[in-house]
Amino acid sequence: NLSLWGIHLKGGRESRGGSVWSLPGWTEGEFELQDEGSQCIALACDVRPGDTVLDLCAGNGGKTLALASLVGEHGKVLAYDINAGRLKQLAASAIRARVSDRVQVLWDAGARSQTLTRNSSTKVSQIDWLVCAMKV
């Protein structure tokens, strides 16, 4: 494991009685399924409670949710991605994970792809961390 948070589940679905998403606690937001890369990026940022982070490649929210846990209740994560569908999924995941109060999804619900605009209330000078990491 490269991530301090990562765990590997042994065995297949049969050994757990179904998918990981059916395990007790997932729907209650007790744990999140993420790839190890998202965890490593969040930890490498050295984000502190109260920080404001702009995640420019938020996708489905792996990094965003990890960062939201690090910024704490007084911090903020601004989540942006060019794919509106992925951001919609991220918004739902933030609610399930109980961090929607600190995750602001920057999107237009009617758009098929996104263009970042100036309508956010957060100024660049207020951002402590800028994260732009994507799978290639």
Buried (B, 14 or more C-beta within 10 A) or exposed (E): EEBEBEEEEEEEEEEEEEEEEEBEEBEEBEBBEBEBBBBBBBBEBEBEEEBBBBBBBBBBBBBBBBBBBBBBEEBBBBBBBBBBEBBBBBBEBBEBBEBBEBBBBBBEEEEEEBEBEEEBEEEEEEBBBEBEBEEE
